[in-house]
Amino acid sequence: MTPKEFGQLGIIMFFITVFNIFTDGGLGGALVRKLDKSKDDYSTVFTFNFFISLFLFFVIVFCSGPIARFYHTPEIKQPIIASAFILIISSFQTIQNIKMISELKFKLKSILTLFSTVFGVSVGIGLALFFKLGIWALISIPISTVLLQTILYIYHEGFYFNLRFNRMIFKDLFSFGVNTTLVSFLNLTFDNIYQLIMGRVFNMYQVGFYYQAKKLQDVPNNIVNNLSQGVFFSSLSKIQNEKEEMIRTYNLISKSFLFLMGFSVLIIQFFGKDMILLMFGSKWLGAVYYIKLLIIGSLFYTQELINKMIFKVYNKTQNLLRLELVKKIFQVITLVIGVYLKRIDLLLYGYIATNAFSYFINYYFTSKIINIGRKELILLIRVIILVSILIIGYNVIETNIKSQIILKGIACILAIFYIVFSEIFNIFSVKIFVNLIKNNLKK
């Protein structure tokens, strides 16, 4: 499997992922937040989701030809159409997903998702190794993953198909969901627009390197996103009227994931090349440069995700949308500069700057909602300083020591220093983090 084929996958999945946002319309999140759910609530959400999925499926089918011609890759037309079935399949797991989140069945949800993912990856690997199907093997992974996940969700939560639609309920849920949907659309579009630009301005190989690096970056991002959208959002929603408990819990969540993301940045900087070689082989070494820069952006991005929970808990989604629009204006400027100068490095530095800018403005307005003060900002600065010192120290050592074994040993020692110094400077406590996870899982 070559970087070019992964570049094609990146282009295909951009459209499927972005369109998938609109199938929910934010109604799912609005229904999770609603304390007294009725049968009409569920049927209204399902009906909207089902028909929007069908509509968007045909839109993708219609646009598949122009997309393939735009990127001068006619071979991706049929894979785009096949991938569009993900939208329809996903609509049959909407209600089951809402119920599991509302009932805090996160352990079950995680197990089913993990099992589905392993199955999907196994199917893709089998088709690639034994049948040499190339791009078809790659797109079989998300299709088979979603298919099995939907089957498992239905098995555990029951099959649901009810087309009863209540306009008043839809209007109420949509007033909350429309803003979160637009925010998600803007986020995903601009977060993945880099691969579209690279595919057009540069080449598919660069898209492939970027796409693989992005998948690695998305591991910690998705963990934080899933927890903030699921268990933590549900937990904070239940204590939204208890301000002191809300502030205490929020600060603990923010502090814990700030530490973890700082640690992730270090691991990628120290072992990024080794990870790429181990997982993908030497032909993917071009992805090392991308992942080392992208993970720095994640430090700010994941903290921004945690901030956004507060906007959703207190139904301030209009403010969330306004802030997102400001962020995108800033991001467009960085994109124009990178494209005009045809500099991939400027695109990536612009990505980091955009995430940092977005975090700071979201943090400012979050502090206005629940009065969290400057504690989180001070901790972020401490983490940045500590991580920077350790990375600079490692780079200086790397220029003078050629033995890879010694270098990796030093990298491990510096990673341990990060944990020790985090405890000393009150950035993080392992005991408190473990208690946080246990308490939320119990809830």
C-alpha positions in Angstrom: 0.0 0.0 0.0 1.6 3.3 -1.1 1.3 6.9 0.2 -0.6 7.7 -3.0 -3.4 5.3 -2.2 -3.7 6.7 1.4 -3.8 10.1 -0.1 -6.8 9.1 -2.2 -8.4 7.6 0.9 -7.9 11.0 2.7 -9.7 12.8 -0.1 -12.6 10.3 0.0 -13.0 10.2 3.7 -13.1 14.0 3.9 -16.4 14.2 2.1 -17.9 11.2 3.9 -16.9 12.6 7.3 -18.1 16.1 6.7 -21.4 15.0 5.2 -21.9 12.6 8.1 -22.1 15.6 10.5 -25.3 16.8 8.8 -27.1 13.4 9.2 -27.4 14.1 12.9 -28.0 17.8 12.7 -26.9 18.1 16.3 -30.2 16.6 17.4 -28.4 13.6 19.1 -26.5 15.9 21.4 -29.6 17.9 22.2 -31.5 14.8 23.1 -28.7 13.5 25.3 -28.8 16.8 27.2 -32.6 16.6 27.6 -33.6 15.2 30.9 -37.2 14.0 30.1 -37.0 12.1 26.8 -40.2 10.9 25.1 -40.9 8.4 22.4 -41.7 11.2 20.0 -38.3 12.7 20.8 -36.6 9.6 19.6 -38.7 9.1 16.5 -38.3 12.7 15.5 -34.5 12.4 15.7 -34.5 9.1 13.8 -36.7 10.4 11.0 -34.6 13.5 10.5 -31.4 11.4 10.5 -32.7 8.7 8.1 -34.0 11.0 5.4 -31.0 13.4 5.6 -28.7 10.4 5.2 -30.6 9.3 2.1 -30.5 12.8 0.6 -26.7 13.2 1.3 -26.0 9.8 -0.1 -27.5 10.8 -3.5 -25.6 14.2 -3.3 -22.3 12.3 -3.0 -23.2 9.9 -5.8 -23.9 12.9 -8.0 -20.7 14.7 -7.1 -18.4 11.7 -7.3 -17.5 12.3 -10.9 -16.6 16.0 -10.6 -14.6 15.3 -7.4 -12.6 12.6 -9.3 -12.0 14.9 -12.2 -11.0 17.8 -10.0 -8.1 15.7 -8.5 -7.3 14.1 -11.9 -7.9 10.6 -10.3 -10.8 9.0 -12.1 -10.2 5.8 -10.2 -11.7 7.2 -7.0 -15.2 7.8 -8.4 -16.5 4.3 -7.6 -14.9 4.1 -4.1 -16.5 7.5 -3.3 -19.9 6.1 -4.2 -19.3 2.9 -2.1 -18.1 4.9 0.9 -21.3 7.0 0.8 -23.2 3.9 2.1 -21.6 4.7 5.4 -24.1 7.5 5.8 -27.2 5.3 5.4 -25.8 2.5 7.6 -24.9 4.9 10.4 -28.5 6.2 10.5 -29.6 2.8 11.9 -27.4 3.2 15.0 -28.4 6.8 15.9 -31.0 6.0 18.6 -29.0 3.2 20.1 -26.0 5.5 20.4 -28.1 8.2 22.1 -29.5 5.7 24.6 -26.1 4.3 25.5 -24.7 7.8 26.1 -27.8 8.9 28.1 -27.6 5.8 30.2 -23.9 6.2 30.7 -23.1 2.8 29.1 -19.7 3.9 28.0 -17.9 0.7 28.9 -20.3 -1.3 26.6 -20.1 1.4 23.9 -16.3 1.3 24.0 -16.1 -2.5 23.8 -18.5 -2.6 20.8 -16.6 0.2 19.0 -13.2 -1.5 19.6 -14.5 -4.8 18.4 -15.9 -3.2 15.3 -12.7 -1.3 14.6 -10.6 -4.5 14.9 -12.9 -6.3 12.6 -12.8 -3.5 10.0 -9.0 -3.3 10.1 -8.8 -7.1 9.7 -11.1 -7.0 6.6 -9.0 -4.2 5.1 -5.7 -6.0 5.7 -7.1 -9.2 4.3 -8.3 -7.6 1.1 -4.9 -5.8 0.7 -2.7 -8.8 1.4 -4.6 -11.6 -0.4 -6.5 -9.8 -3.1 -4.2 -6.7 -3.7 -7.3 -4.4 -4.0 -5.5 -1.2 -3.2 -7.9 1.7 -2.5 -10.8 -0.7 -2.3 -9.1 -2.5 0.6 -8.7 0.9 2.4 -12.3 2.0 2.1 -13.5 -1.4 3.2 -12.1 -0.6 6.7 -14.6 2.3 7.5 -17.5 0.5 5.7 -17.1 -2.8 7.5 -16.4 -1.1 10.8 -19.6 1.0 10.7 -21.6 -2.0 9.4 -20.6 -4.3 12.3 -20.9 -1.5 14.8 -24.5 -0.9 13.7 -25.3 -4.6 14.0 -23.8 -4.8 17.5 -25.6 -1.6 18.6 -28.9 -3.1 17.4 -28.2 -6.4 19.1 -27.6 -4.8 22.5 -30.1 -1.9 22.3 -32.7 -3.3 20.0 -33.7 -2.4 16.4 -35.4 1.0 15.9 -37.4 2.2 13.0 -40.1 4.8 13.6 -40.8 7.6 11.1 -43.2 9.6 13.3 -42.1 13.2 13.1 -43.0 16.0 15.6 -42.4 19.5 14.2 -42.4 21.2 17.7 -39.9 18.7 19.1 -37.7 19.1 16.1 -37.8 22.9 16.4 -36.8 22.7 20.1 -34.0 20.2 19.6 -32.8 21.9 16.4 -32.4 25.3 18.2 -29.7 23.6 20.3 -28.3 21.3 17.6 -28.0 23.7 14.7 -25.2 25.6 16.3 -23.2 22.6 17.4 -23.7 21.1 13.9 -22.3 24.2 12.2 -19.4 24.2 14.7 -18.7 20.6 14.0 -18.9 21.2 10.2 -16.5 24.1 10.4 -14.1 22.2 12.6 -14.0 19.1 10.5 -13.9 21.0 7.2 -11.1 23.2 8.1 -9.3 20.5 10.1 -9.2 18.3 7.0 -9.0 20.9 4.3 -5.2 20.6 4.4 -5.4 17.3 2.6 -7.7 18.7 0.0 -5.2 21.6 -0.6 -2.2 19.3 -0.7 -3.9 17.0 -3.2 -4.6 19.9 -5.5 -1.6 22.2 -5.0 1.1 19.6 -4.3 0.6 15.8 -4.9 -1.1 12.7 -3.6 2.1 11.5 -1.9 2.1 14.5 0.3 -1.6 13.9 1.1 -0.7 10.3 2.0 2.1 11.4 4.4 -0.2 14.0 6.0 -3.1 11.6 6.2 -1.1 8.9 8.1 0.3 11.5 10.4 -3.1 12.9 11.0 -4.4 9.4 11.9 -1.7 9.2 14.6 -2.5 12.6 15.8 -6.2 11.8 16.0 -5.6 9.0 18.6 -5.2 11.3 21.6 -7.6 13.9 20.0 -10.3 11.3 19.6 -9.9 10.0 23.1 -10.4 13.5 24.5 -13.2 14.2 22.1 -15.1 11.0 22.9 -14.7 11.5 26.6 -15.8 15.2 26.4 -18.7 14.4 24.2 -19.7 11.4 26.2 -19.0 10.6 29.8 -17.7 14.0 30.9 -20.5 16.0 29.1 -23.1 13.8 30.6 -21.6 14.0 34.1 -21.2 17.8 33.9 -24.7 18.2 32.6 -26.0 16.5 35.7 -24.3 19.0 38.0 -24.8 22.1 35.9 -26.7 23.8 38.8 -24.0 23.1 41.4 -21.4 25.7 40.5 -18.7 24.8 43.0 -18.8 21.1 42.1 -18.9 22.1 38.4 -15.8 24.2 38.7 -13.9 21.6 40.7 -14.8 18.8 38.3 -14.0 20.9 35.2 -10.6 22.0 36.6 -9.7 18.4 37.4 -10.7 17.2 33.8 -8.7 20.1 32.2 -5.7 19.6 34.4 -5.5 15.8 33.7 -5.8 16.0 30.0 -3.4 19.0 29.8 -0.8 16.7 31.4 -1.5 13.8 29.1 -1.3 15.9 26.0 2.0 17.3 27.1 3.2 13.8 27.6 1.9 12.8 24.1 3.9 15.7 22.6 7.0 14.5 24.2 6.5 10.9 23.1 5.9 11.9 19.5 9.0 14.2 19.4 11.2 11.5 20.9 9.8 8.4 19.3 7.9 9.7 16.2 10.3 8.3 13.7 10.5 4.9 15.4 6.7 4.7 15.5 6.4 5.5 11.8 9.0 2.9 10.9 7.5 0.2 13.2 3.9 0.7 12.0 4.3 1.7 8.3 7.9 1.1 7.2 10.6 3.2 5.8 8.6 4.4 2.8 6.5 6.4 5.2 9.3 8.4 6.8 8.0 11.5 5.1 5.1 11.4 7.6 7.5 12.0 10.6 7.8 15.8 9.8 4.0 16.1 9.8 3.2 14.2 13.0 5.8 16.2 15.0 4.1 19.5 14.0 0.5 18.3 14.2 0.8 16.9 17.7 1.9 20.4 19.0 -1.4 21.7 17.6 -3.2 19.0 19.5 -2.0 20.4 22.8 -4.2 23.4 22.3 -7.0 21.6 20.3 -7.8 19.1 23.1 -8.0 21.9 25.7 -10.3 23.7 23.4 -12.6 20.6 23.3 -12.8 20.6 27.0 -13.7 24.3 27.1 -16.5 23.7 24.6 -18.2 21.3 27.0 -19.1 24.2 29.2 -20.8 26.0 26.2 -22.9 23.0 25.6 -23.8 22.3 29.2 -25.1 25.8 29.7 -26.7 26.0 26.2 -24.3 28.8 25.0 -24.0 27.2 21.6 -24.6 30.5 19.8 -21.4 31.9 21.4 -19.7 28.7 20.4 -20.6 29.3 16.8 -19.5 32.9 16.8 -16.1 32.0 18.3 -15.7 29.2 15.7 -16.3 31.7 12.9 -13.6 34.0 14.3 -11.2 31.0 14.4 -11.9 30.1 10.8 -11.2 33.7 9.6 -7.8 33.4 11.2 -7.3 30.0 9.7 -8.2 31.1 6.2 -5.5 33.8 6.4 -2.9 31.1 7.3 -4.1 28.9 4.5 -4.0 31.6 1.9 -0.4 32.4 2.9 0.7 28.8 2.7 -1.0 28.2 -0.7 0.2 31.5 -2.2 3.8 30.7 -1.3 3.3 27.0 -1.9 4.9 26.1 1.4 3.7 23.0 3.2 5.6 24.0 6.4 3.7 27.3 6.5 0.4 25.4 6.2 1.4 23.4 9.3 2.7 26.3 11.3 -0.6 28.0 10.5 -2.4 25.0 11.8 -0.6 25.3 15.1 -1.2 29.0 15.4 -4.9 28.6 14.6 -5.3 26.0 17.4 -3.5 28.2 19.9 -5.5 31.3 18.9 -8.8 29.4 19.1 -8.0 27.9 22.5 -7.2 31.3 24.1 -10.4 32.9 22.9 -12.5 29.9 23.9 -10.8 29.9 27.3 -11.5 33.5 27.8 -15.3 33.1 27.3 -15.4 29.8 29.2 -14.0 31.6 32.2 -16.9 34.1 31.9 -19.5 31.3 32.1 -18.2 29.4 35.2 -15.6 31.7 36.6 -12.6 29.3 36.4 -10.1 32.0 36.8 -6.5 31.9 35.5 -5.5 28.5 37.0 -5.9 26.6 33.7 -3.9 29.2 31.7 -1.1 29.1 34.2 -0.9 25.3 34.1 -0.8 25.4 30.3 2.1 27.8 30.3 3.9 25.5 32.8 3.4 22.5 30.6 4.6 24.4 27.5 7.7 25.5 29.2 8.5 22.1 30.7 7.9 20.3 27.4 9.9 22.9 25.5 12.9 22.5 27.8 12.9 18.7 27.6 12.6 18.7 23.7 15.4 21.3 23.3 17.5 19.3 25.7 16.9 16.1 23.8 17.7 17.8 20.4 21.0 19.1 21.8 21.9 15.7 23.1 20.9 14.1 19.8 23.4 16.2 17.9 26.3 14.9 20.1 25.3 11.3 20.6 25.1 8.9 17.6 24.1 5.7 19.4 20.4 5.2 19.0 20.2 2.9 22.0 21.6 5.6 24.3 19.4 8.2 22.7 16.2 6.2 23.4 17.3 5.6 26.9 17.8 9.3 27.4 14.4 9.9 25.9 12.8 7.6 28.4 14.6 9.3 31.3 13.3 12.7 30.0 9.8 11.4 29.8 10.1 10.2 33.4 11.4 13.7 34.3 8.2 15.2 32.8 6.0 13.1 35.1 8.2 13.9 38.2 8.3 17.6 37.5 4.6 17.7 36.8 4.0 16.4 40.3 6.5 18.9 41.8 5.1 21.9 40.0 1.5 20.9 40.7 0.6 20.3 37.1 -0.7 16.8 37.6 -1.4 14.1 40.1 -1.6 10.5 39.0 -3.8 9.6 42.1 -6.3 12.4 41.4 -6.5 11.4 37.7 -7.2 7.7 38.5 -9.9 8.8 40.9 -11.4 11.1 38.3 -11.8 8.2 35.8 -13.1 5.8 38.4 -15.7 8.3 39.7 -17.0 9.0 36.2 -17.1 5.4 35.2 -19.1 4.6 38.3 -21.6 7.3 37.5 
